[in-house]
């Protein structure tokens, strides 16, 4: 994805793809149930490899508890690190925020029973699972 990050339209880049490409990862709703076919949810992440070389690092930016988007090179320190070190920056959206919702309104949405999955332990397991996935599929 070679493009000028400060003039993304120079290469006719889509407006939704300004600072990274949107991807979806099927992450587990509950990482601690011994069920290989457990329910999953669509967790969004963005990859920006504009600055990357083969030897550059992969920098994982964990979006907080809000709707996530690709990191802006003018305002995000993770992207500044990627530029400085010729790396790839990945922005991972937190479960239950933005469009990374494990439960639809029909499934109870933000109900008490569903909110038991919104905790630090599950969120950290999301990150570990995503890292394993990304290393296999990049």
N, C-alpha and C positions, 0 to 999 in steps of 0.2 A: 504494500500500500504506500507507494512513494508519492508524496505530495508535499507541497509547501505548507507547513502548519500555520503560517501567518497569512497566507492567501489561498485557502483551501479550494476556492472556486476556480483557480487557475487551471486545474486539471478536471473541471466539470464534476467536482465532487458533489454528491447529493447533500442537501441542507441538513438532513438527519445524520450525516456521516462526517460532520465537521472535524471532530477531534478523535475519532475512533469508530470502529465497526461494532455494531450491536450484535450480540450473540446470546443464545439461551442455553443454560445447562439444567438438566433434570436432576435436581438435588433432592435428597430424602427429606420428608417432613419430620420423621423421627429417626435419628441416627442410632438410637440405642435399643431398638427392637430387633430381635434376631429373626428377620424376615427378608430374604434376598429379593423378594418382589414387593417390598414396602411401597407405600404411596410416595409420589414425588411431586414437586412443584417446579414451575419454570422460573429459575433464578436468572436474572439478566446480568450480563457483563459486557464491557466494551474493551476492545483491544486497539491500541494505537502503536503501530510499529514503524511509524514514519521515520524515527531517528535510529532505528535498530541496525546493528551489525550482527554478524554471526557470533561474536564474542561478547556482545553487550548483555547486561543483566535484564532480568524480568522483574519489574517493580509492580507489586500488587497494592493497589490503593483500595482500601475498604471504605466504601461510602458509609456514612453514619446512618442514623435513624431518620432518613428522609428519602425522597425520590432521587435516584442517582442518574448520572449521565456521564458521558465521556469527559475526561479531564481537559480543561482549557489550559493551553501552554502559557497564557498570560497570567493566570491566577492560581495555579495549582502546583505546590512544591514537588509532588510526585512526578509531574511532567517535566519540571525543571531538572530533576535528577535524571530522568530518561534522556533529555537533550544532552546534558553534561556528560553522561557515561555511555551514550549510543545504545540506549536500552529500549525495551518495550514496556509500556505502561498498561496495566489492566485495571479497570474499575469494576468492582464487584458490588452489586446492590444487596443490601441487608434484607433478610427474610422479613415478610410482612410489610415492607415499605415499597413505595413506587408500585410497579407492576409485578414485583416478586411476591405476590400474595399466594400463600399455600391454599387458602380456602376462598371460594366464591361466596357470594351472599346466599346462594342456594345451599351451600355446605355449612352455613352457620357463620361465615365471615369472621367478625371480631368477637365471637361469643366466648364465654368463659372457658368452655371445653376446648376451643381451638387455641386460645391464648396461652395454654400450658406449653405450647411449642415455641413461644416467643420468649426465649431465655438465652443467657450467655453461653451455656453449655451447648445448646443446639447451634447457635450462631458460630461458635468456634469450630464445631464439627463441620458446619457448612464450608468454612474456609479450608479446613484440612481436606475435605472431600474434593473441593474444587481444585486445589493445588494438585492432588493426585490425578484428577481428570485432565487438567491442562498439560501436565508433564507428558501424559500418554498421547495426547491428541494435537499438540501444537505443531 
